[in-house]
């Protein structure tokens, strides 16, 4: 009898736990929708009611802090987040938002110390490397901003924002090669966001500006002997030169640049780079091979650079609908995979 009663109690407790978890998730999703639609006071009431009634999910408290942050009530956000630091289930995002809130009230030094404290606890948190990089970027210290963005890539290679920030810096520099590499990796990781559209245009413009045709001669200028963001006066590796050389060889039969010719150049580049620079093959060049093998590289290039020439991209998609739809189906099922020994940065290409 006691055994049966104990079993019934355990089943009841388990059932209540499941119901509570489902209820918390439902409340959380409702609050997120309210915040996204800028109904902050409704979101606050929803979250506080759940918490006051005993719900203690970290994410309910975190979302309440995000609600206050979105309302620009940074002091309430800070107070809520400071309490979460004491919890055993605290996550890196708490440190990120707390640092951001301190920065918003003008305490940038405190923000940095919070991010660093978070990294002491979560050494692979890409979001915290991102924020430290952003602090350097705001002060015009691009070299050290890149230090943190690239450290973030090394420690958390699926966190897309560090690629994005590094790409923007390098695309605006004399070492565009790193910008086009980081930018393409970012687009593969985030896909179809507003930031992707921006990077699509910038990647197309970079190729358009750096590959030039003059009286039958091709020039590719994706790197400079002067390294703007390095502590070394000597280039640590030959990847940029090998990349530039392979692009020049791959473009020699073209006379102008548009989406169609860029696709042909990149298709030839894959073979040329593999032949001439096998020691520099990387996660991106390996993914290109996978796309080529599956017959989707052309469609992929239109996806990648399409916002750089929207009318030509739309015309190609209309004329190749079956090919495009097949690529999209394959693309969804075959995201890029980055193993520990395939992480791409300037320093892994030495």
N, C-alpha and C positions, 0 to 999 in steps of 0.2 A: 504494500500500500504506500509506504513512504517512497519507495523507488518510483512508483507510478506518479506520485505527486511531484517528486523532484523533476521527473521528465517533463511533466506538464508545465512546471514553473520555467524550466529551461527553454521549452518551446515558446512559451508566452514571452519571455524576455527577448529571445531571438527575433520573434515576430515584431515585437515592439521596436527593436533596434532597426529592423528593416524599414518599418513604417516611418520611424524618425528620420532615418537617412534619406528616404524618398521625400519626406516632407521638407527637410532642409534643402534638398536639391531643387525642389519645386519653388520654394521661397527665393532661393538664390537666383534661379533663372528669371523669376518675375522681377526681382530687384535689378538685375542686369539690364533687362529690357526697359525698365523705367529710367534708369540712369542714361542708357543710350538715347532715349527720347527726351532727355533733359527734364524729366519729372522727378527732380531730386528730393523734394520734400515727401512725395509719396513713397519713393524708394527708402528714404530714411525711416519713415513710419513702419513700413513693411519689415525692415531688418531689425529695428529696435524692438518691435513687438515680438518677433521670434526669439530674440536674445533674452528679453525680459521674461519670456515664458520658459526659459531654461535651455534653449538651443545654444550649444557651445561650439559649433563648427568653426574652425579657424577661418574658413572662407566666408562665412557670414560676417565675422568681425572685419576681415580684410575688405569685403565689399562695402561695408559701412564706412571704413576709412577712405576708400576710393570715392564713395559718394560725397563725403566732406571735401575731399581734394577737388572733385569736379565742381563743387559749389564755391571753391576758393576759400573755404574755411579751413585753412591749413593747420591752425592750432588744434582744432578738434581732430583732424586727421592724424596729427602727430601724437596726441594723447592716446588715441585708439591704437595706433601702431606700436607705441612704446610698450603698452601692456602685452602685446603679442610677442615681443622679444623674449619674454620669460617662459613662453610655452615650449614644451618638448617637441611639438610638431610644427614649429616655426619654419617657414620656407624663405628662399632667397628673395622672392618678390616683396616680402614685407620690408626687408632692408632697402630694396630699390625704391619703393614708394615713400618710405620714411625719409630717405636721403633727398628725394625729389621735393618733398614737402618742406624740409629745412632749407633747401636751396631757394624755394619760392619766397620764403620770408627773409631772404638775404643772408642766411647763415651757411655760406658755401663751404667754409672750413668744416663745420659740423657735418654737412652732407658728405664730404669726402671721407671723414672718419667713420661715418655710418656704412658707406660702401665698403671701406676697407675692413671694418669689423665683420660685415657680411661675408667677405671673401675668406676671412680667417675660418669661418664656419662652413662656407660652401665654396671650396676652392675652384670648382668647375662651373660656377654660375656666370654664364655669358652675359646676363642682364647687368651684372655689377661691373664687369669689365667695360661694358658699353657706357655706363654712367660715368665711370672714371675718365673714359676717353672723351665723353661729351664735355666734362668739366674742363679738360685741357683744350678742347676745340673752341669753347667759348672764349678762352683767353688767347686764341690765335696760336697756340702751341701745337701745331699740326703733327710735328714729329712724335711728340709724346702721346698725342691723341691716337695716332696710328699704333703706337706701342701697345696701348690698352685694347684697341679694336682687334689687332692681330693676336694678342694674347687670348682674347675672348674666343677667337676662331679656333685657336689651338686647343683650348680647354672645353669648348662647347660648340663643336662644328656644325650642329644643326640649328643653332640660334642665328637667324638670318640677319638681324639688324647690324651686327658687327661687320658683315660683308658689305652691307649697304653703305654704312658710314665710311668705311675704308675705300670703297669704290668711288664715292663722290670726291674724296680728296685726291685720289690718284688720277681720275679722269681730268681734273683741273690742273694737273701737274705736267711735268715733262716726262713722266714715267707712266704713260697711259696703259702700258701692257698690264700692270697690276690692276688698274681700274677695270679693264675689260674682263679680266679673269674673275676678280671678286664680284663684279656686277653680274656676270652670267651665273655664277654660283648662287648669288642672292636670288635671282629670278627663279632658279630651279627649286629653291627652298621655300620661297614665299608664294610665288605664282599668283598672277591675276589681281593683285592689289593696285591701288593708286601709285604706290611706290614702284611697282613693277612697270607700270606704264611710263613713268618718268625715266626709269633706267633703260627701258626699251629705246626710247628716243635718244638718250645720251649715248648708249652703245652704238646705235646706228650712226649718229653724228660723229663719234670718235673714229670709227672705221672710215667714214666718208672723208674726214679731215686728214687722217694720217696715211691713207693710201692715195697716192697721186700718180697721174699718168701724164707724161710729158714727152711728146715726139717718140712714142713707142717705148719709152723707158719708164719702168715702174719704181717708185720710191715708197718705202714703208717706214714711217717714223714713229714708232711706239715707245721709244726709250731715248734717253739722253745720257751722254757720258757724265754729266753733272747730276749727281743724285741729291735731290732736294731734301729727302726725309730719311737720311741715314747717318749714323755716327762714323761711318767709314768713308774715306776718300777714294777707295778702290772698290769697284763693284764686287759684292761677295759671291756672285755666281754669274753664269753665262746665259741663264734662261731668257732674259729680255732680248739679247742679241740673237739667240737661236730662234725665238718667236718671230722677231722682225725679219730675219733672213728667210724663214719658211713662208711667211706671208708674201714677201716680195717674189719668191719663186712661184708661188701659187697664183699670183695675180698677173703674171707676165703676158698671158694671152688675152687679157681683158683690155678694154679701151675706156671704160667709164664704170662708175659704181652706182648700182641700184640694188634692190633686193635680190633680183635674179642673179646678177653677177657676184654679189656678195655670197650667195649660197654656193655658187660654183667655186669661188675662191676658198671658202671654208671647207668644202668637200675635198679639194685638192690639198689644202693645208693639213688635213688629218693624216693623209698618207705621207706627205713630205715631212711633217714634224716627227712622225713615227720612224721614218727612215733615217733622218739626219740627227734626231735628238732623242733617241730611245731612253737615255738616262733621265730625261726630263719629263717623261710621260707621267700623267697625274690623273686624279679622279675625274677631272673634266674631260681630258682627252680620251679616257677610257669610256666615259659615258657617250661621247660622240661616236665611238666605234660601235657601241651598243645600238645607238640610233640608226647608224648606217646599215648595220647588219639586219635590223628590223625593217629597213626601207622607209624610215620616217625622218631622215635628216633634213630633207628639203622642207617639209612641213614645219619641222622644229625651227628652222632658221626663219621662216615667215612668222612663226609665233614669237620668236625671240626679238626680232627687229621690226616687227610689224608697225608699231606706233611711230617709227621713224619715217615711214612712208605709207600712211594709212590707205591711200587710194590704190596703190599698187598691191598692197597686201589683200585688200578687199576683193580686187579683181582676180587675184590668184586663187583665193579661197572659193570664190564663186565658180571659177572654171575647174576647180579640183576638189569639189565637195566630198566625194567619196574618200579621196586620199586624206583630206583634212579631218573628216570624222573618224577615220581609222586611226590617225595619229592621236587625236584627243583621247580615244578609248585606250590606246596603248599607254599614253603618257600618264593617265590617271592610275594605271596599275603598275607603272614602273618608275617610281620616284628615284632620284639619285640616292645612292647609298654611299656613306663615307665611313670607312673603317678607320681604326686608330692609326694605321700606317698609311692612310691615304689623305690625311688632313693637308689642305693646301694653304700655304702662306709663302711670303718671300723667303722665309727661313727654312722651310722644308724643301725648297728648290735649290739649295746650295749644293 
